[in-house]
Amino acid sequence: MIPDPRAEAGFHGPQGVELATTFARALLALVEADTDDAVLRAVASAVSSYGPSLIRFYTLRDDPGDPGPHDPRFLDRSGPRPAQGDATVPTHAELSSVWQAGICPAPDPLLGRPFALADHPVLARWLAAPRQALVLHDLSADPRPAAHPSERSAQALVVLPLTTGGAEPRWPGVLVLSWKIVHIPSARERLVYDMLGAAFASFLVARDALRDHQRAIDEANTIYVAALALAEAATLEDTLAALAEPAQAIEAQTAALWLRDPADPTRLQLRAGGEPATRPLADLAGLFARPNEPWLFEQVRSDTPAEIEPGAPSPAAAAHGATLLLPLAWGGREVALLELGWATPRPLPTALRRLYAALAGPAAVTLAGRALLAEAAAAAPTGDPGDLQGVSVAAVVGSGDNVHGNLAYVALGLPSGADTPVACALTDAVGAAAELRRDLVGEPALAVFAAPLPGAPGAAVGVLLDTSEDARAERQRLEGRDVLLERMNVLLARRAVPVLAIIDGLAVVPLTGALDEARAQQLLDVAADVPRGPQTLILDFTAVTGVDPETAPLLQEAARGLIARGVSLIFSAAPAALAATLAGEHIDGLGDALASALVSPRA
């Protein structure tokens, strides 16, 4: 006679109901978690009955990040590094949160410091079979006691991978549970770990997707706002402020703007952010070989100067540990150099690098426009359009109906007249007695820089610069942001009605908050996406705080759609307001459903 695995695991009867209740509470805490600490507290609430003294939550990642200094007690890079058995598993990790005997977060020297999984004795051992939990009953009896320096106070360990499984698994993290005494997990406990690992992995993948979308949207908005500030900057100080503002997120101490010296084009002149100074442009030739691309120089590591790349400031003369240089060029000519400084060495965050790469084009246009405007004003001091022929871009003088330009301007074929955008820009510059910029809508896009002409009262001078490349990049960013917003709305709807896969053939939908028509419609959409095939889906109403009776028909429609796809549907803690409507669809209790499903854990 084949024994009943449910009886062996202790899932039958009241124990199955108890398990279901514990699991439902853990899911509620998980859905409400908005930080890694809250996620770990949800884990602790589900496994506290098994008595772990310490729980660590590691976030897995594919890049090393910024390792920084580490306490050597916690990592061991000596000896051969073990080969990673599964190429889908990320190569690095970062300790995100620690729970210790009811305290969360608890301090730990490894918090927030990325490291290679192969350098961590315990996690490196788990990598040999990453799809399975690693259970070490008694570290004192382990043949390699020196293999666990990061858990010196532990007597037993369980390494629980958080993975979505399948052919293309996602690995958002890993949990390490520690005991101060010998601990041998029961069959029931092992299955609970498997269940929680899958549920928490599903949640973390969805949460990380939302965070990534939000970061991308915030980045696009930051670029848009900064580019707008650049276009509206009235002075060089305003331009520098618009460029330096994004770097305040990582606490840049100094900012300076170098422009080509009008009297000596072979040199750069410090025009904003410091005392007057000059530097040879030839020294920066290496930077301008790849213009509009940010360069970061870490000048000093402890007391020893690092190797300095061509174009970097001299460590002896600089007071900073790191310097960001952004060479700005437009139309094949060097225009300016942005310099940001930090007191200590630091990496350049990827998002900030992308931001400055995106701002380089608009900044170069703005600064080139001012420089060429000054060149045009010097070439035609009395307003004679014939004097503008030597200007390298389209240039105009006059105001109102009396606007004349050089051959480059005539070649553009723009309409003439007092009401044209170019003529209006010249008139507005005269009226405001100040320099201004106007963007012309069209292909190719043009920007008009205009300023009053001192030698010709009532007239202004202007230059037109091609900004089509920047305009195209801006359109692509805005279109990308719109796509992200649409995707984020979908992700938010899924977050409101999450489908958490537990093991093969079993998923739970924990509903929280007020159950209104909008939430019911979201559930209906989720039901439409569930694939056909025999499986079990639990709708858990435990955390529902209020019910609109009008939602009952929508819920019944969702239930019948799921059943038509072959889904075994289970309602847990269904509200009284829905009981009569849903009674015909109810097939089992939550405890018995978990008990039946958990005997076939995820491989």
Secondary structure by P-SEA (a helix, b strand, c coil): cccccccccccccaaaaaaaaaaaaaaaaaaacccaaaaaaaaaaacccccccbbbbbbbbcccccccccccccccccccccccccccccccccccccccccccccccccccbbbbccccaaaaaacccccbbbbbcccccccccccccccccccbbbbbbbccccccccccbbbbbbbccbbbbcaaaaaaaaaaaaaaaaaaaaaaaaaaaaaaaaaaaaaaaaaaaaaacccaaaaaaaaacccccccccbbbbbccccccccccccccccccccccccccccccccccbbbbbbcccccccccccccccccccccccbbbbbbbbccccccbbbbbbbcbbbbccaaaaaaaaaaaaaaaaaaaaaaaaaaaaaaccccccccccccccbbbbbccccccccaaaaaaccccccccaaaaaaaaaaaacccbbbbbbcccbbbbbbbbbcccccccccccccaaaaaaaaaaaaaaaaaaaaaaaaaaaaaacccccccccbbbbbbcccccaaaaaaaaaaaaaccccbbbbbbcccccccccccaaaaaaaaaaaaaaaccccccccccccccccccccccccaaaaaaaaaccccc
